Amino acid sequence: MRLLLVEDDAQLVARLKPALKRAGFAVDVADNGVDGEFLGDEEPYDAVILDLGLPQRPGLEVLANWRRKQNPVPVLVLTARDAWHERVDGFKAGADDYLGKPFHIEELVARLLALVRRSAGQPSHELSQGGLRLDEDQQQVLLADGERVELTGTEFRLLRYFMLHPGEILSKTRLTEHLYEQDFDRDSNLIEVYIRRLRERIGKERIETRRGQGYLFRGEAS
């Protein structure tokens, strides 16, 4: 999953970005409201962490602008402000969740994962499809027979995206956009390599190739 972190505190970004990457997110960073709003409009993020006290354009204005343009990206507002009315203002502007500073990174990650699952129409506390269960803490997949399979970072991100969008035809372009950061050399041919590896781990029948269109993940094994 691909995440946009809009935060001007360089020290906080230096702590957050590695932790978010370890949790399976591809992370882009903007350190001001203008760049953050632009990236949120132009790139297909799965979620945004948005600070309110941003230079150049305040976070509430950024969020309100996204929602006015019908941008539905899930947004977790991050702020040092703790007054209840400011939290209300954030929700009125279109925030999906709210976390005050200081915070524990583990809570931030848990809230993000829950936010992404809800936005994909999967409100359960865990990600499961047709007997497959994804262990997001250990980055492993539990097969229907109980076998636990280790995944590499990219395999984990790819399978998680498939499991969030079962039955949808996903193009190589869409998959690369959601698996890698903005400055990554996105070679779509790499997707074929990781698709092949995933098939070896979870069963070839789970991921169907649609020639000229992309791939379709089957929630139920055939």
N, CA, C and O of each residue as an XYZ file, in Angstrom:
888
protein
N       0.837     -1.186      0.000
C       0.000      0.000      0.000
C       0.877      1.244      0.000
O       1.964      1.258      0.578
N       0.394      2.262     -0.644
C       1.174      3.485     -0.800
C       0.580      4.594      0.060
O      -0.630      4.817      0.069
N       1.455      5.281      0.777
C       1.040      6.237      1.785
C       1.715      7.581      1.535
O       2.880      7.642      1.143
N       0.968      8.651      1.765
C       1.520     10.000      1.720
C       1.602     10.536      3.137
O       0.599     10.586      3.849
N       2.802     10.939      3.545
C       3.033     11.545      4.856
C       3.289     13.036      4.645
O       4.307     13.423      4.070
N       2.359     13.870      5.117
C       2.491     15.323      4.981
C       2.820     15.877      6.363
O       1.939     16.053      7.204
N       4.099     16.146      6.579
C       4.591     16.514      7.908
C       5.863     17.337      7.742
O       6.766     16.956      6.997
N       5.927     18.485      8.451
C       7.087     19.358      8.310
C       8.146     19.152      9.390
O       9.208     19.772      9.331
N       7.882     18.308     10.361
C       8.851     18.009     11.421
C       9.818     16.944     10.902
O       9.476     15.763     10.835
N      11.019     17.371     10.539
C      11.980     16.464      9.917
C      12.375     15.324     10.851
O      12.587     14.200     10.396
N      12.476     15.597     12.133
C      12.846     14.545     13.079
C      11.752     13.495     13.190
O      12.035     12.300     13.274
N      10.508     13.941     13.189
C       9.395     12.996     13.244
C       9.342     12.158     11.969
O       9.124     10.948     12.029
N       9.540     12.790     10.826
C       9.561     12.058      9.551
C      10.662     11.007      9.563
O      10.463      9.885      9.096
N      11.832     11.373     10.102
C      12.958     10.437     10.151
C      12.640      9.218     11.008
O      13.167      8.134     10.757
N      11.787      9.380     12.014
C      11.376      8.228     12.834
C      10.242      7.450     12.185
O      10.218      6.220     12.220
N       9.299      8.183     11.591
C       8.097      7.546     11.070
C       8.337      6.769      9.786
O       7.851      5.647      9.644
N       9.070      7.340      8.860
C       9.179      6.714      7.545
C       9.737      5.296      7.608
O       9.151      4.403      6.996
N      10.841      5.040      8.315
C      11.328      3.655      8.383
C      10.324      2.714      9.044
O      10.173      1.570      8.616
N       9.636      3.188     10.085
C       8.662      2.342     10.770
C       7.493      2.001      9.857
O       7.011      0.868      9.856
N       7.038      2.979      9.082
C       5.930      2.744      8.159
C       6.349      1.802      7.032
O       5.556      0.974      6.586
N       7.582      1.927      6.578
C       8.072      1.025      5.544
C       8.174     -0.402      6.078
O       7.869     -1.355      5.360
N       8.600     -0.556      7.327
C       8.658     -1.893      7.926
C       7.264     -2.492      8.051
O       7.104     -3.712      8.012
N       6.250     -1.632      8.202
C       4.864     -2.107      8.307
C       4.253     -2.415      6.942
O       3.085     -2.794      6.856
N       5.038     -2.255      5.876
C       4.553     -2.627      4.555
C       3.977     -1.497      3.735
O       3.215     -1.740      2.799
N       4.326     -0.259      4.069
C       3.868      0.879      3.290
C       4.998      1.406      2.414
O       6.150      1.462      2.844
N       4.667      1.790      1.194
C       5.558      2.605      0.372
C       5.220      4.055      0.719
O       4.064      4.462      0.605
N       6.213      4.836      1.139
C       5.951      6.144      1.753
C       6.540      7.286      0.935
O       7.744      7.319      0.677
N       5.683      8.222      0.528
C       6.115      9.488     -0.042
C       5.942     10.567      1.020
O       5.048     10.475      1.861
N       6.799     11.596      0.984
C       6.775     12.635      2.013
C       6.650     14.010      1.367
O       7.300     14.301      0.363
N       5.805     14.851      1.960
C       5.727     16.275      1.607
C       5.883     17.061      2.908
O       5.292     16.697      3.925
N       6.680     18.143      2.882
C       6.928     18.893      4.111
C       6.188     20.224      4.165
O       6.485     21.070      5.008
N       5.218     20.412      3.260
C       4.389     21.621      3.319
C       3.024     21.329      2.699
O       2.849     20.341      1.985
N       2.069     22.201      2.984
C       0.704     21.948      2.552
C       0.497     22.028      1.050
O      -0.325     21.292      0.504
N       1.218     22.898      0.377
C       1.038     23.049     -1.073
C       1.473     21.775     -1.797
O       0.731     21.242     -2.622
N       2.675     21.290     -1.488
C       3.157     20.066     -2.128
C       2.311     18.867     -1.728
O       2.039     17.985     -2.543
N       1.896     18.843     -0.459
C       1.073     17.740      0.002
C      -0.249     17.669     -0.732
O      -0.675     16.594     -1.153
N      -0.901     18.814     -0.886
C      -2.179     18.828     -1.598
C      -2.003     18.389     -3.049
O      -2.820     17.634     -3.575
N      -0.937     18.862     -3.694
C      -0.685     18.488     -5.084
C      -0.483     16.981     -5.222
O      -1.084     16.352     -6.094
N       0.357     16.401     -4.369
C       0.605     14.963     -4.449
C      -0.663     14.165     -4.175
O      -0.927     13.159     -4.834
N      -1.444     14.617     -3.198
C      -2.685     13.922     -2.880
C      -3.688     13.946     -4.010
O      -4.520     13.047     -4.131
N      -3.613     14.981     -4.843
C      -4.497     15.072     -6.007
C      -3.984     14.239     -7.179
O      -4.773     13.675     -7.938
N      -2.659     14.163     -7.325
C      -2.073     13.582     -8.525
C      -1.740     12.101     -8.409
O      -1.696     11.402     -9.422
N      -1.506     11.610     -7.199
C      -1.042     10.241     -7.018
C      -2.119      9.385     -6.340
O      -2.898      9.899     -5.537
N      -2.169      8.089     -6.653
C      -3.230      7.220     -6.123
C      -2.871      6.603     -4.772
O      -2.565      5.413     -4.694
N      -2.906      7.396     -3.725
C      -2.523      6.888     -2.407
C      -3.640      6.065     -1.775
O      -4.826      6.294     -2.013
N      -3.215      5.096     -0.959
C      -4.176      4.286     -0.212
C      -4.567      4.959      1.092
O      -5.621      4.662      1.653
N      -3.721      5.870      1.581
C      -4.022      6.620      2.801
C      -3.067      7.806      2.903
O      -2.010      7.831      2.272
N      -3.463      8.786      3.712
C      -2.636      9.974      3.946
C      -2.557     10.223      5.444
O      -3.561     10.157      6.153
N      -1.342     10.512      5.916
C      -1.160     11.061      7.260
C      -0.941     12.554      7.078
O       0.006     12.970      6.411
N      -1.807     13.352      7.666
C      -1.791     14.798      7.405
C      -1.657     15.578      8.710
O      -2.530     15.518      9.575
N      -0.550     16.309      8.837
C      -0.371     17.215      9.969
C      -1.199     18.478      9.713
O      -1.371     18.893      8.566
N      -1.705     19.077     10.779
C      -2.500     20.299     10.605
C      -1.635     21.552     10.551
O      -1.926     22.471      9.785
N      -0.577     21.598     11.354
C       0.249     22.803     11.434
C       1.339     22.830     10.383
O       2.520     22.713     10.709
N       0.957     22.983      9.128
C       1.901     22.924      8.010
C       2.261     24.317      7.510
O       1.434     25.227      7.582
N       3.484     24.504      7.003
C       3.826     25.768      6.344
C       3.174     25.861      4.966
O       2.820     24.844      4.369
N       3.020     27.069      4.476
C       2.501     27.403      3.144
C       0.998     27.203      3.000
O       0.324     28.026      2.380
N       0.458     26.112      3.568
C      -0.992     25.914      3.525
C      -1.379     24.999      4.681
O      -0.858     23.888      4.776
N      -2.275     25.433      5.556
C      -2.620     24.613      6.717
C      -3.295     23.309      6.327
O      -3.969     23.215      5.301
N      -3.095     22.305      7.176
C      -3.628     20.984      6.881
C      -5.131     20.946      6.708
O      -5.631     20.232      5.838
N      -5.872     21.704      7.523
C      -7.332     21.714      7.387
C      -7.758     22.228      6.015
O      -8.723     21.732      5.434
N      -7.039     23.218      5.500
C      -7.365     23.739      4.176
C      -7.049     22.709      3.097
O      -7.810     22.545      2.143
N      -5.925     22.019      3.253
C      -5.556     20.953      2.313
C      -6.647     19.891      2.272
O      -7.095     19.484      1.200
N      -7.067     19.448      3.453
C      -8.089     18.412      3.548
C      -9.415     18.878      2.957
O     -10.058     18.146      2.206
N      -9.815     20.086      3.296
C     -11.075     20.621      2.764
C     -11.030     20.728      1.248
O     -12.030     20.470      0.578
N      -9.878     21.107      0.701
C      -9.739     21.203     -0.758
C      -9.861     19.836     -1.413
O     -10.510     19.700     -2.450
N      -9.237     18.817     -0.813
C      -9.373     17.464     -1.363
C     -10.835     17.040     -1.403
O     -11.326     16.546     -2.418
N     -11.510     17.238     -0.300
C     -12.902     16.774     -0.238
C     -13.799     17.588     -1.181
O     -14.751     17.050     -1.746
N     -13.506     18.850     -1.347
C     -14.297     19.653     -2.273
C     -14.133     19.158     -3.708
O     -15.051     19.256     -4.523
N     -12.940     18.620     -4.002
C     -12.676     18.070     -5.342
C     -13.029     16.597     -5.429
O     -12.643     15.915     -6.378
N     -13.770     16.103     -4.430
C     -14.248     14.720     -4.403
C     -13.105     13.702     -4.347
O     -13.223     12.596     -4.875
N     -12.018     14.079     -3.713
C     -10.907     13.157     -3.501
C     -11.229     12.323     -2.260
O     -11.284     12.865     -1.157
N     -11.444     11.003     -2.421
C     -11.913     10.190     -1.293
C     -10.807      9.539     -0.477
O     -11.099      8.716      0.391
N      -9.539      9.882     -0.727
C      -8.436      9.197     -0.056
C      -8.623      9.227      1.467
O      -8.917     10.284      2.027
N      -8.457      8.087      2.141
C      -8.579      8.068      3.607
C      -7.485      8.921      4.252
O      -6.309      8.807      3.906
N      -7.885      9.770      5.185
C      -6.945     10.712      5.808
C      -6.964     10.557      7.316
O      -8.014     10.637      7.955
N      -5.775     10.333      7.875
C      -5.591     10.344      9.318
C      -4.900     11.650      9.677
O      -3.768     11.896      9.259
N      -5.577     12.479     10.448
C      -5.043     13.775     10.844
C      -4.121     13.590     12.044
O      -4.468     12.933     13.026
N      -2.943     14.186     11.938
C      -1.931     14.095     12.980
C      -1.610     15.510     13.443
O      -1.243     16.362     12.635
N      -1.749     15.762     14.747
C      -1.553     17.128     15.205
C      -1.168     17.177     16.676
O      -1.484     16.272     17.449
N      -0.485     18.242     17.043
C      -0.157     18.470     18.455
C      -1.299     19.159     19.171
O      -1.299     19.253     20.398
N      -2.256     19.632     18.429
C      -3.395     20.326     19.027
C      -4.329     19.303     19.671
O      -4.663     18.288     19.060
N      -4.744     19.574     20.899
C      -5.565     18.585     21.595
C      -6.920     19.127     22.040
O      -7.651     18.451     22.764
N      -7.258     20.336     21.612
C      -8.571     20.875     21.981
C      -9.661     20.119     21.228
O      -9.524     19.841     20.037
N     -10.731     19.792     21.924
C     -11.774     18.965     21.319
C     -12.376     19.635     20.084
O     -12.732     18.952     19.124
N     -12.494     20.966     20.101
C     -13.145     21.637     18.972
C     -12.259     21.562     17.721
O     -12.769     21.595     16.601
N     -10.950     21.463     17.905
C     -10.069     21.330     16.748
C     -10.199     19.944     16.135
O     -10.095     19.780     14.919
N     -10.426     18.946     16.987
C     -10.682     17.601     16.450
C     -11.991     17.594     15.663
O     -12.091     16.986     14.597
N     -12.985     18.278     16.208
C     -14.265     18.368     15.508
C     -14.083     19.051     14.153
O     -14.643     18.611     13.149
N     -13.293     20.133     14.133
C     -13.030     20.828     12.867
C     -12.389     19.887     11.853
O     -12.710     19.939     10.666
N     -11.480     19.025     12.318
C     -10.836     18.069     11.423
C     -11.834     17.098     10.825
O     -11.798     16.825      9.625
N     -12.723     16.575     11.653
C     -13.729     15.646     11.134
C     -14.698     16.351     10.194
O     -15.113     15.781      9.184
N     -15.060     17.587     10.521
C     -15.960     18.331      9.637
C     -15.321     18.596      8.277
O     -16.007     18.650      7.257
N     -14.000     18.759      8.278
C     -13.292     19.003      7.015
C     -13.143     17.733      6.186
O     -12.787     17.799      5.010
N     -13.417     16.563      6.798
C     -13.372     15.321      6.033
C     -12.362     14.307      6.513
O     -12.077     13.348      5.796
N     -11.798     14.485      7.722
C     -10.851     13.508      8.245
C     -11.562     12.194      8.560
O     -12.730     12.182      8.948
N     -10.838     11.090      8.388
C     -11.390      9.773      8.702
C     -10.969      9.295     10.088
O     -11.660      8.487     10.709
N      -9.847      9.792     10.563
C      -9.381      9.437     11.901
C      -8.467     10.559     12.391
O      -8.079     11.442     11.627
N      -8.132     10.505     13.682
C      -7.440     11.615     14.321
C      -6.498     11.048     15.366
O      -6.897     10.198     16.162
N      -5.253     11.504     15.376
C      -4.301     11.056     16.382
C      -3.478     12.245     16.851
O      -2.860     12.935     16.040
N      -3.466     12.488     18.165
C      -2.741     13.613     18.720
C      -1.300     13.259     19.058
O      -0.986     12.118     19.399
N      -0.433     14.257     18.957
C       0.965     14.090     19.358
C       1.087     14.402     20.854
O       0.379     15.269     21.367
N       1.987     13.692     21.555
C       2.815     12.573     21.081
C       1.987     11.292     20.976
O       0.897     11.204     21.541
N       2.500     10.317     20.261
C       1.763      9.079     20.052
C       2.762      7.927     19.928
O       3.963      8.134     19.748
N       2.232      6.722     20.030
C       3.038      5.531     19.805
C       2.900      5.128     18.338
O       1.796      5.098     17.793
N       4.024      4.822     17.712
C       3.998      4.454     16.299
C       3.128      3.222     16.066
O       2.475      3.103     15.030
N       3.122      2.302     17.039
C       2.307      1.095     16.890
C       0.823      1.439     16.768
O       0.094      0.803     16.006
N       0.379      2.448     17.522
C      -1.014      2.859     17.419
C      -1.293      3.507     16.066
O      -2.341      3.277     15.462
N      -0.356      4.312     15.599
C      -0.517      4.941     14.287
C      -0.664      3.886     13.199
O      -1.556      3.980     12.357
N       0.211      2.881     13.215
C       0.158      1.822     12.204
C      -1.166      1.061     12.290
O      -1.787      0.769     11.268
N      -1.594      0.740     13.513
C      -2.852      0.006     13.689
C      -4.037      0.810     13.157
O      -4.925      0.253     12.512
N      -4.053      2.109     13.422
C      -5.132      2.956     12.928
C      -5.111      3.038     11.401
O      -6.163      3.014     10.762
N      -3.920      3.135     10.820
C      -3.806      3.195      9.362
C      -4.337      1.919      8.714
O      -5.096      1.971      7.746
N      -3.933      0.784      9.256
C      -4.374     -0.490      8.680
C      -5.893     -0.632      8.769
O      -6.541     -1.074      7.820
N      -6.452     -0.252      9.923
C      -7.905     -0.311     10.073
C      -8.594      0.634      9.092
O      -9.635      0.304      8.524
N      -8.009      1.800      8.900
C      -8.566      2.797      7.986
C      -8.583      2.276      6.552
O      -9.574      2.427      5.837
N      -7.482      1.664      6.144
C      -7.392      1.139      4.778
C      -8.358     -0.024      4.582
O      -9.005     -0.125      3.540
N      -8.458     -0.897      5.575
C      -9.397     -2.024      5.450
C     -10.833     -1.512      5.334
O     -11.597     -1.993      4.497
N     -11.200     -0.547      6.161
C     -12.565     -0.006      6.093
C     -12.837      0.635      4.743
O     -13.915      0.454      4.177
N     -11.871      1.380      4.223
C     -12.078      2.064      2.947
C     -12.220      1.075      1.796
O     -12.819      1.391      0.768
N     -11.661     -0.135      1.975
C     -11.794     -1.178      0.961
C     -13.015     -2.052      1.214
O     -13.208     -3.058      0.532
N     -13.847     -1.676      2.193
C     -15.064     -2.436      2.474
C     -14.812     -3.698      3.263
O     -15.611     -4.633      3.212
N     -13.683     -3.741      4.011
C     -13.358     -4.917      4.807
C     -13.099     -4.482      6.248
O     -11.948     -4.296      6.645
N     -14.161     -4.321      7.028
C     -14.026     -3.761      8.369
C     -13.493     -4.725      9.419
O     -13.332     -4.334     10.575
N     -13.215     -5.977      9.053
C     -12.719     -6.949     10.024
C     -11.383     -6.501     10.599
O     -10.679     -5.687     10.002
N     -11.039     -7.048     11.779
C      -9.769     -6.712     12.421
C      -8.582     -7.354     11.731
O      -7.436     -7.009     12.019
N      -8.843     -8.296     10.812
C      -7.759     -8.930     10.070
C      -8.171     -9.080      8.611
O      -9.355     -9.029      8.278
N      -7.185     -9.264      7.755
C      -7.433     -9.380      6.326
C      -7.462    -10.856      5.957
O      -6.458    -11.555      6.092
N      -8.613    -11.326      5.494
C      -8.750    -12.737      5.123
C      -9.626    -12.854      3.889
O     -10.582    -12.100      3.705
N      -9.279    -13.813      3.053
C     -10.035    -14.071      1.833
C      -9.963    -15.555      1.511
O      -8.881    -16.102      1.294
N     -11.130    -16.207      1.482
C     -11.211    -17.583      1.013
C     -10.240    -18.541      1.658
O      -9.626    -19.357      0.970
N     -10.089    -18.459      2.966
C      -9.203    -19.382      3.664
C      -7.793    -18.864      3.842
O      -7.023    -19.432      4.617
N      -7.437    -17.804      3.148
C      -6.134    -17.174      3.358
C      -6.267    -16.097      4.427
O      -7.219    -15.317      4.414
N      -5.310    -16.057      5.352
C      -5.294    -14.995      6.358
C      -3.922    -14.334      6.335
O      -2.889    -15.003      6.343
N      -3.938    -13.009      6.306
C      -2.690    -12.259      6.235
C      -2.301    -11.792      7.631
O      -3.054    -11.077      8.292
N      -1.119    -12.204      8.067
C      -0.574    -11.748      9.345
C       0.237    -10.490      9.049
O       1.373    -10.566      8.583
N      -0.364     -9.330      9.326
C       0.270     -8.062      8.960
C       1.409     -7.694      9.907
O       2.269     -6.889      9.551
N       1.424     -8.272     11.103
C       2.524     -8.004     12.028
C       3.785     -8.761     11.605
O       4.883     -8.204     11.612
N       3.619    -10.025     11.239
C       4.759    -10.864     10.870
C       5.021    -10.880      9.364
O       6.019    -11.441      8.914
N       4.127    -10.264      8.585
C       4.224    -10.261      7.118
C       4.326    -11.694      6.593
O       5.238    -12.065      5.853
N       3.332    -12.472      7.022
C       3.204    -13.864      6.610
C       1.771    -14.104      6.170
O       0.866    -13.347      6.521
N       1.574    -15.176      5.392
C       0.228    -15.574      5.015
C      -0.040    -16.963      5.573
O       0.803    -17.855      5.475
N      -1.218    -17.140      6.157
C      -1.635    -18.429      6.680
C      -2.560    -19.076      5.657
O      -3.620    -18.536      5.338
N      -2.158    -20.221      5.151
C      -2.935    -20.918      4.138
C      -4.102    -21.662      4.787
O      -4.170    -21.789      6.010
N      -5.020    -22.151      3.946
C      -6.224    -22.811      4.446
C      -5.898    -24.060      5.256
O      -6.649    -24.430      6.158
N      -4.774    -24.715      4.935
C      -4.398    -25.932      5.663
C      -3.613    -25.647      6.936
O      -3.153    -26.573      7.604
N      -3.458    -24.369      7.276
C      -2.763    -24.000      8.490
C      -1.292    -23.697      8.309
O      -0.635    -23.254      9.251
N      -0.757    -23.927      7.114
C       0.654    -23.647      6.876
C       0.891    -22.140      6.893
O       0.108    -21.366      6.343
N       1.988    -21.741      7.539
C       2.370    -20.333      7.624
C       3.513    -20.091      6.645
O       4.549    -20.752      6.721
N       3.327    -19.134      5.715
C       4.300    -18.898      4.647
C       4.921    -17.522      4.815
O       4.212    -16.520      4.910
N       6.257    -17.475      4.853
C       6.981    -16.213      4.941
C       6.906    -15.478      3.601
O       6.945    -16.099      2.539
N       6.799    -14.154      3.664
C       6.756    -13.330      2.467
C       7.854    -12.278      2.516
O       8.187    -11.766      3.585
N       8.411    -11.960      1.361
C       9.310    -10.808      1.293
C       8.471     -9.534      1.392
O       7.244     -9.585      1.309
N       9.139     -8.389      1.571
C       8.412     -7.137      1.701
C       7.523     -6.846      0.507
O       6.368     -6.451      0.671
N       8.054     -7.039     -0.702
C       7.261     -6.750     -1.903
C       6.149     -7.764     -2.080
O       5.035     -7.399     -2.457
N       6.433     -9.044     -1.812
C       5.384    -10.063     -1.899
C       4.248     -9.746     -0.935
O       3.074     -9.897     -1.274
N       4.602     -9.310      0.262
C       3.585     -8.971      1.254
C       2.728     -7.805      0.783
O       1.501     -7.870      0.867
N       3.356     -6.737      0.286
C       2.589     -5.577     -0.173
C       1.681     -5.955     -1.346
O       0.544     -5.491     -1.434
N       2.188     -6.796     -2.237
C       1.401     -7.201     -3.395
C       0.210     -8.054     -2.976
O      -0.910     -7.822     -3.430
N       0.443     -9.034     -2.118
C      -0.667     -9.896     -1.685
C      -1.689     -9.087     -0.896
O      -2.893     -9.290     -1.054
N      -1.225     -8.176     -0.050
C      -2.176     -7.362      0.712
C      -3.043     -6.532     -0.229
O      -4.244     -6.392      0.001
N      -2.449     -5.981     -1.284
C      -3.253     -5.188     -2.206
C      -4.260     -6.067     -2.946
O      -5.406     -5.666     -3.149
N      -3.833     -7.260     -3.348
C      -4.763     -8.194     -3.982
C      -5.918     -8.533     -3.034
O      -7.080     -8.534     -3.440
N      -5.596     -8.817     -1.787
C      -6.637     -9.242     -0.842
C      -7.582     -8.106     -0.477
O      -8.717     -8.349     -0.066
N      -7.125     -6.875     -0.624
C      -8.009     -5.732     -0.406
C      -8.930     -5.477     -1.596
O      -9.921     -4.756     -1.480
N      -8.592     -6.081     -2.758
C      -9.372     -5.855     -3.978
C      -9.685     -7.178     -4.689
O      -9.351     -7.339     -5.863
N     -10.319     -8.119     -3.991
C     -10.631     -9.407     -4.621
C     -11.645     -9.239     -5.743
O     -12.572     -8.435     -5.643
N     -11.460    -10.001     -6.806
C     -12.412     -9.973     -7.911
C     -12.273     -8.793     -8.837
O     -13.035     -8.674     -9.797
N     -11.303     -7.898     -8.574
C     -11.067     -6.753     -9.456
C      -9.906     -7.058    -10.396
O      -8.926     -7.689     -9.999
N     -10.021     -6.609    -11.636
C      -8.905     -6.730    -12.564
C      -7.957     -5.560    -12.299
O      -8.324     -4.394    -12.440
N      -6.740     -5.903    -11.915
C      -5.744     -4.895    -11.549
C      -4.629     -4.883    -12.583
O      -3.949     -5.889    -12.783
N      -4.446     -3.758    -13.233
C      -3.415     -3.644    -14.260
C      -2.028     -3.591    -13.629
O      -1.888     -3.315    -12.438
N      -1.009     -3.858    -14.437
C       0.364     -3.734    -13.949
C       0.644     -2.312    -13.473
O       1.311     -2.102    -12.460
N       0.123     -1.343    -14.219
C       0.341      0.054    -13.848
C      -0.254      0.352    -12.482
O       0.393      0.978    -11.642
N      -1.469     -0.089    -12.260
C      -2.109      0.162    -10.961
C      -1.337     -0.515     -9.836
O      -1.154      0.071     -8.769
N      -0.886     -1.732    -10.064
C      -0.148     -2.437     -9.027
C       1.163     -1.734     -8.699
O       1.509     -1.586     -7.527
N       1.893     -1.301     -9.720
C       3.167     -0.623     -9.462
C       2.930      0.709     -8.748
O       3.727      1.109     -7.899
N       1.841      1.392     -9.087
C       1.539      2.681     -8.444
C       1.280      2.526     -6.956
O       1.546      3.444     -6.180
N       0.765      1.373     -6.549
C       0.408      1.175     -5.156
C       1.466      0.403     -4.368
O       1.380      0.309     -3.144
N       2.454     -0.146     -5.059
C       3.483     -0.922     -4.375
C       4.753     -0.134     -4.112
O       5.491     -0.433     -3.172
N       5.012      0.876     -4.942
C       6.306      1.547     -4.877
C       6.154      3.041     -4.615
O       5.119      3.643     -4.903
N       7.218      3.620     -4.060
C       7.239      5.049     -3.798
C       7.432      5.836     -5.089
O       7.779      5.278     -6.130
N       7.202      7.135     -4.998
C       7.219      7.989     -6.189
C       8.566      7.959     -6.900
O       8.608      7.956     -8.130
N       9.672      7.937     -6.148
C      10.992      8.012     -6.773
C      11.579      6.652     -7.106
O      12.741      6.559     -7.503
N      10.786      5.588     -6.950
C      11.266      4.246     -7.273
C      11.202      4.025     -8.781
O      10.260      4.467     -9.439
N      12.212      3.337     -9.328
C      12.218      3.017    -10.748
C      11.195      1.920    -10.996
O      11.474      0.738    -10.795
N      10.023      2.318    -11.430
C       8.900      1.388    -11.519
C       8.940      0.587    -12.815
O       8.359      0.989    -13.823
N       9.608     -0.511    -12.783
C       9.648     -1.431    -13.915
C       8.484     -2.404    -13.766
O       8.512     -3.290    -12.913
N       7.460     -2.234    -14.603
C       6.262     -3.073    -14.454
C       6.557     -4.547    -14.686
O       5.778     -5.402    -14.267
N       7.680     -4.863    -15.352
C       8.019     -6.267    -15.558
C       8.330     -6.978    -14.244
O       8.213     -8.199    -14.145
N       8.734     -6.185    -13.217
C       8.977     -6.787    -11.913
C       7.708     -7.403    -11.337
O       7.764     -8.391    -10.604
N       6.577     -6.817    -11.672
C       5.308     -7.349    -11.167
C       5.142     -8.809    -11.582
O       4.680     -9.629    -10.790
N       5.514     -9.136    -12.814
C       5.390    -10.517    -13.287
C       6.214    -11.460    -12.423
O       5.786    -12.575    -12.126
N       7.401    -11.008    -12.021
C       8.272    -11.835    -11.181
C       7.599    -12.116     -9.848
O       7.582    -13.255     -9.381
N       7.040    -11.068     -9.233
C       6.427    -11.253     -7.915
C       5.089    -11.985     -8.002
O       4.708    -12.685     -7.064
N       4.385    -11.834     -9.097
C       3.165    -12.620     -9.301
C       3.517    -14.096     -9.336
O       2.843    -14.914     -8.710
N       4.564    -14.437    -10.060
C       4.985    -15.841    -10.153
C       5.373    -16.389     -8.781
O       5.032    -17.521     -8.437
N       6.086    -15.581     -8.005
C       6.484    -16.027     -6.666
C       5.269    -16.221     -5.757
O       5.202    -17.185     -4.995
N       4.306    -15.290     -5.847
C       3.105    -15.428     -5.021
C       2.317    -16.677     -5.395
O       1.801    -17.374     -4.521
N       2.224    -16.956     -6.677
C       1.510    -18.161     -7.102
C       2.144    -19.416     -6.527
O       1.445    -20.358     -6.154
N       3.470    -19.426     -6.455
C       4.160    -20.577     -5.888
C       3.842    -20.736     -4.407
O       3.860    -21.853     -3.891
N       3.552    -19.637     -3.715
C       3.325    -19.670     -2.276
C       1.869    -19.910     -1.900
O       1.595    -20.584     -0.906
N       0.938    -19.378     -2.667
C      -0.472    -19.465     -2.252
C      -1.330    -20.294     -3.196
O      -2.504    -20.534     -2.917
N      -0.752    -20.734     -4.318
C      -1.519    -21.520     -5.284
C      -1.728    -20.773     -6.586
O      -2.178    -19.627     -6.592
N      -1.401    -21.423     -7.677
C      -1.464    -20.759     -8.980
C      -2.860    -20.293     -9.334
O      -3.036    -19.295    -10.034
N      -3.867    -21.033     -8.838
C      -5.240    -20.708     -9.215
C      -5.755    -19.430     -8.560
O      -6.799    -18.913     -8.956
N      -5.039    -18.918     -7.569
C      -5.506    -17.738     -6.846
C      -5.401    -16.461     -7.674
O      -6.228    -15.561     -7.533
N      -4.390    -16.377     -8.536
C      -4.156    -15.156     -9.301
C      -4.284    -15.469    -10.781
O      -3.461    -16.185    -11.351
N      -5.316    -14.931    -11.390
C      -5.615    -15.201    -12.796
C      -5.081    -14.075    -13.681
O      -5.261    -12.895    -13.379
N      -4.430    -14.452    -14.765
C      -3.958    -13.465    -15.736
C      -5.062    -13.149    -16.723
O      -5.632    -14.060    -17.324
N      -5.372    -11.889    -16.899
C      -6.309    -11.448    -17.920
C      -5.492    -10.746    -19.014
O      -5.053     -9.609    -18.842
N      -5.304    -11.421    -20.101
C      -4.410    -10.938    -21.148
C      -4.821     -9.533    -21.619
O      -5.980     -9.282    -21.951
N      -3.838     -8.636    -21.636
C      -4.084     -7.271    -22.076
C      -4.764     -6.398    -21.049
O      -4.977     -5.210    -21.292
N      -5.116     -6.974    -19.883
C      -5.817     -6.207    -18.845
C      -5.060     -6.164    -17.525
O      -4.909     -5.103    -16.919
N      -4.588     -7.324    -17.086
C      -3.888     -7.362    -15.805
C      -4.122     -8.668    -15.091
O      -4.094     -9.739    -15.697
N      -4.356     -8.569    -13.783
C      -4.488     -9.761    -12.946
C      -5.727     -9.651    -12.072
O      -6.149     -8.559    -11.693
N      -6.302    -10.819    -11.759
C      -7.483    -10.890    -10.922
C      -7.217    -11.876     -9.791
O      -6.878    -13.036    -10.029
N      -7.374    -11.401     -8.562
C      -7.191    -12.251     -7.401
C      -8.525    -12.882     -7.022
O      -9.530    -12.191     -6.856
N      -8.517    -14.195     -6.888
C      -9.729    -14.913     -6.529
C      -9.747    -15.133     -5.013
O      -8.870    -15.792     -4.454
N     -10.759    -14.569     -4.369
C     -10.877    -14.760     -2.937
C     -11.127    -16.214     -2.570
O     -10.736    -16.666     -1.494
N     -11.770    -16.935     -3.451
C     -12.033    -18.356     -3.221
C     -11.182    -19.165     -4.182
O     -11.168    -18.905     -5.385
N     -10.472    -20.144     -3.645
C      -9.678    -21.027     -4.504
C     -10.597    -21.861     -5.361
O     -11.626    -22.343     -4.887
N     -10.238    -22.037     -6.619
C     -11.085    -22.838     -7.519
C     -10.649    -24.278     -7.525
O     -11.243    -25.100     -8.223
